[in-house]
Amino acid sequence: MVTPQAESVLRGSPYRADCPTRHILDRIGDRWTVLIVGALWDGSARFSELRRRIEGVSQKMLTQTLRGLERDGLVRRTVHPEVPVRVEYTLTEAGRTLREPLHALEKWAIAYLGDVSAAQEAYDHADRPPPDSTDRDNY
C-alpha cells in the first residue's frame, strides 16, 4: 500500500518540501542555470568561454552550477585527452528542451523591463508606514 505522502511525491507536487520536482524547479529556476543554458544554446563551450559569456559569475558558482547540471543530466561534460586537456560543456537532449521555456522567460523579462522598473521605482518612493513586526501580513 502506498502512503499518502509517498503518493504525493510520486505525483510530483513541488509545493511539498520532500518532492523531487522541487529540486528540479530549484535547478532550472536558478539564474546561473538560465544563463548557462543560454550560453550553450548554439553548441559546446569551454569553461573559460562560459566565464567570458556570463558576466558576473564566479569560478566557484560556475563550477557548482555546471556540476549540478551534469548530475541532473542537463549538461554533458566532455574531456578531450589532449595536451593541455580540453574540457567542453554541451546541453544534453534534456537540457536542450529547456531552451524554449527559458527563452520565453528571457523575452518576457525584456518585454516587461520598463513596467517592472517603473513598479520598483513607484514602490521605492511610496509613502508607507514601517512594517509592524507583529503583523505577519506586512512581511
C-alpha positions in Angstrom: 0.0 0.0 0.0 1.3 3.5 -0.9 1.1 6.0 1.8 -0.5 9.4 1.1 2.9 11.1 1.5 4.6 8.7 -1.0 1.7 9.1 -3.4 2.1 12.9 -3.3 5.9 12.5 -4.0 5.1 10.2 -6.9 2.6 12.6 -8.4 5.1 15.4 -8.3 3.8 18.2 -6.0 6.6 20.8 -6.0 4.7 22.5 -3.1 5.9 19.7 -0.8 9.4 20.0 0.6 10.1 16.3 0.1 9.1 16.3 -3.6 11.9 15.6 -6.1 10.3 18.1 -8.6 11.2 20.9 -6.1 14.9 20.1 -6.7 14.3 20.3 -10.5 12.5 23.6 -10.2 15.2 24.9 -8.0 17.8 23.9 -10.6 16.1 25.3 -13.7 14.9 28.5 -11.8 18.4 29.4 -10.8 19.8 32.4 -12.6 23.1 30.8 -13.3 21.3 27.8 -14.9 19.3 30.1 -17.1 22.4 31.9 -18.2 24.4 28.7 -18.8 21.6 27.2 -20.9 21.6 30.4 -22.9 25.3 30.4 -23.3 25.3 26.8 -24.5 22.3 27.5 -26.8 24.3 27.0 -30.0 26.7 24.3 -29.0 29.6 23.4 -26.8 31.8 25.8 -24.8 34.8 25.5 -22.7 34.8 26.7 -19.1 36.7 29.8 -19.9 34.3 30.7 -22.7 31.4 30.3 -20.4 33.1 32.7 -17.8 33.5 35.3 -20.6 30.0 35.0 -21.9 28.3 35.1 -18.4 29.5 38.3 -16.8 29.5 38.3 -13.0 29.6 34.6 -12.5 32.4 33.5 -10.2 34.6 30.5 -10.9 33.1 28.7 -7.9 29.5 29.3 -8.9 30.1 28.3 -12.5 31.8 25.1 -11.3 29.0 24.3 -8.8 26.2 25.0 -11.3 27.9 23.0 -14.1 28.3 20.1 -11.8 24.7 20.2 -10.7 23.5 20.4 -14.3 25.7 17.5 -15.2 24.4 15.5 -12.2 20.8 16.3 -13.3 21.5 15.2 -16.9 21.1 18.6 -18.4 24.7 19.2 -19.4 27.4 16.8 -20.7 31.0 17.4 -19.8 33.4 16.0 -22.3 37.1 15.7 -21.6 39.4 15.6 -24.7 42.7 13.9 -23.9 45.0 16.5 -25.4 47.9 18.4 -24.1 46.7 20.5 -22.4 43.5 18.7 -21.6 40.4 20.3 -23.2 37.0 20.2 -21.4 33.8 21.2 -23.2 30.2 21.5 -21.9 27.2 20.8 -24.1 23.5 20.7 -23.4 22.1 17.1 -23.4 18.9 16.3 -25.1 17.0 17.0 -21.9 19.0 20.3 -21.5 18.1 21.4 -25.0 14.4 21.1 -24.1 14.9 23.9 -21.6 15.8 26.4 -24.4 12.3 27.2 -25.4 10.8 27.9 -21.9 13.9 29.7 -20.8 13.9 31.8 -24.0 10.3 32.7 -23.3 11.3 33.9 -19.8 14.1 35.9 -21.4 11.7 37.5 -23.9 9.2 38.3 -21.1 12.0 39.9 -19.0 13.0 42.1 -22.0 9.4 43.0 -22.8 8.4 43.9 -19.3 11.6 45.5 -18.1 10.1 49.0 -18.3 7.0 48.0 -16.4 9.0 46.3 -13.7 11.4 49.2 -13.4 8.5 51.6 -13.1 6.8 49.5 -10.5 10.1 49.2 -8.5 10.6 53.0 -8.6 7.0 53.6 -7.5 7.3 51.1 -4.7 10.6 52.6 -3.5 9.2 56.1 -3.4 5.8 55.3 -1.9 4.9 56.8 1.4 4.1 53.8 3.6 4.4 53.2 7.3 7.1 50.9 8.6 6.0 47.3 8.8 4.8 46.2 12.2 6.9 43.2 13.2 3.9 41.6 14.9 1.8 41.7 11.8 2.7 38.8 9.5 0.8 40.3 6.6 3.2 43.1 6.5 6.1 40.8 5.6 
